[in-house]
């Protein structure tokens, strides 16, 4: 059977040569290791940077959609208020037109102040509410 040696045993059994070939080989190995480290750093950077940028953009998008929703709600409320104001304006314009008509004013005066035209007789009828109180 063959005996396995640990890496510590192997280091004790040999010495490293100090010549140009070994130095160049060690430098080449170190360059490869450094190159791998740089590649890994680049990969990590180019993997993390887009994730951070995408997260930032998604945050902006969420904030903008929230702002848009609140503005849409305010717009809907303003439109409802505008419709109410337009209805009120239409009714006021109709009232103005009616008040410009002499016949309407005469009818209104007869009703409110119990005025009559020539030859008319006014009868005042008690309201149903007045009968209940008696």
C-alpha positions as CSV (number, residue, x, y, z in Angstrom):
1,X,0.0,0.0,0.0
2,X,1.0,3.5,-0.7
3,X,1.3,5.9,2.0
4,X,-0.4,9.2,1.6
5,X,1.4,12.3,2.7
6,X,-0.3,15.5,3.9
7,X,0.8,18.8,2.4
8,X,2.8,19.5,5.5
9,X,4.8,16.3,5.1
10,X,5.5,17.2,1.5
11,X,6.7,20.6,2.4
12,X,9.2,19.1,4.8
13,X,10.5,16.7,2.3
14,X,11.6,19.1,-0.4
15,X,13.1,22.5,-0.9
16,X,12.3,25.0,-3.6
17,X,14.9,25.7,-6.2
18,X,15.9,29.3,-6.6
19,X,16.4,29.8,-10.3
20,X,14.9,31.9,-13.1
21,X,12.5,29.2,-14.3
22,X,11.0,28.7,-10.9
23,X,10.7,32.4,-10.3
24,X,9.1,33.0,-13.6
25,X,6.7,30.1,-13.0
26,X,5.8,31.5,-9.6
27,X,5.2,34.9,-11.1
28,X,3.0,33.4,-13.8
29,X,1.0,31.5,-11.2
30,X,0.7,34.7,-9.1
31,X,-0.4,36.7,-12.2
32,X,-3.1,34.0,-12.9
33,X,-4.3,34.2,-9.3
34,X,-4.4,38.0,-9.4
35,X,-6.1,37.9,-12.8
36,X,-8.7,35.5,-11.4
37,X,-9.3,37.8,-8.4
38,X,-9.7,40.8,-10.7
39,X,-12.1,38.9,-12.9
40,X,-14.1,37.8,-9.8
41,X,-14.2,41.4,-8.6
42,X,-15.4,42.6,-12.0
43,X,-18.0,39.9,-12.1
44,X,-19.2,40.8,-8.6
45,X,-19.2,44.5,-9.4
46,X,-21.1,44.0,-12.7
47,X,-23.6,41.7,-10.9
48,X,-24.2,44.0,-7.9
49,X,-24.2,47.3,-9.7
50,X,-27.2,46.5,-12.0
51,X,-29.1,45.1,-9.1
52,X,-28.6,48.3,-7.1
53,X,-29.5,50.4,-10.1
54,X,-32.6,48.4,-10.8
55,X,-33.6,48.6,-7.1
56,X,-33.2,52.4,-7.3
57,X,-35.2,52.7,-10.4
58,X,-38.0,50.5,-9.0
59,X,-38.1,52.7,-5.9
60,X,-38.5,55.8,-8.1
61,X,-41.2,54.0,-10.2
62,X,-43.1,53.1,-7.0
63,X,-42.9,56.6,-5.7
64,X,-44.1,58.0,-9.0
65,X,-47.0,55.6,-9.3
66,X,-48.0,56.6,-5.7
67,X,-47.8,60.3,-6.6
68,X,-49.8,59.6,-9.8
69,X,-52.5,57.8,-7.9
70,X,-52.9,60.7,-5.4
71,X,-53.0,63.2,-8.2
72,X,-55.6,61.1,-10.1
73,X,-57.7,61.1,-6.9
74,X,-57.4,64.8,-6.5
75,X,-58.3,65.3,-10.2
76,X,-61.4,63.1,-9.8
77,X,-62.5,65.2,-6.7
78,X,-61.9,68.4,-8.6
79,X,-63.9,67.1,-11.6
80,X,-66.8,66.3,-9.2
81,X,-66.6,69.7,-7.6
82,X,-66.5,71.3,-11.1
83,X,-69.7,69.4,-12.1
84,X,-71.5,70.6,-9.0
85,X,-70.4,74.2,-9.7
86,X,-71.5,73.9,-13.3
87,X,-74.9,72.6,-12.2
88,X,-75.2,75.5,-9.7
89,X,-74.2,78.0,-12.4
90,X,-76.7,76.6,-14.9
91,X,-79.5,76.9,-12.3
92,X,-78.4,80.4,-11.4
93,X,-78.3,81.4,-15.1
94,X,-81.8,79.9,-15.5
95,X,-83.0,82.0,-12.5
96,X,-81.4,85.1,-14.0
97,X,-83.3,84.5,-17.3
98,X,-86.5,83.9,-15.4
99,X,-86.0,87.1,-13.4
100,X,-85.5,89.1,-16.6
101,X,-89.0,88.0,-17.7
102,X,-91.8,90.3,-16.6
103,X,-94.4,87.7,-16.6
104,X,-92.4,85.5,-14.2
105,X,-91.8,88.4,-11.8
106,X,-95.5,89.2,-11.8
107,X,-96.3,85.5,-11.1
108,X,-93.7,85.4,-8.3
109,X,-95.1,88.6,-6.7
110,X,-98.6,87.3,-6.9
111,X,-97.5,84.1,-5.2
112,X,-95.3,85.6,-2.5
113,X,-97.1,88.8,-1.6
114,X,-100.7,87.8,-2.4
115,X,-101.0,90.4,-5.1
116,X,-103.7,90.0,-7.7
117,X,-104.4,91.0,-11.2
118,X,-107.4,93.1,-12.0
119,X,-110.5,91.0,-11.5
120,X,-108.8,88.1,-9.6
121,X,-109.9,87.0,-6.2
122,X,-107.4,85.4,-3.8
123,X,-108.4,82.6,-1.5
124,X,-106.0,81.5,1.2
125,X,-106.2,77.9,2.1
126,X,-104.7,76.6,5.3
127,X,-101.9,74.1,5.0
128,X,-102.4,70.5,6.2
129,X,-99.8,71.1,8.9
130,X,-101.8,74.0,10.3
131,X,-104.9,71.8,10.7
132,X,-102.9,69.2,12.7
133,X,-101.7,71.8,15.2
134,X,-105.3,73.0,16.0
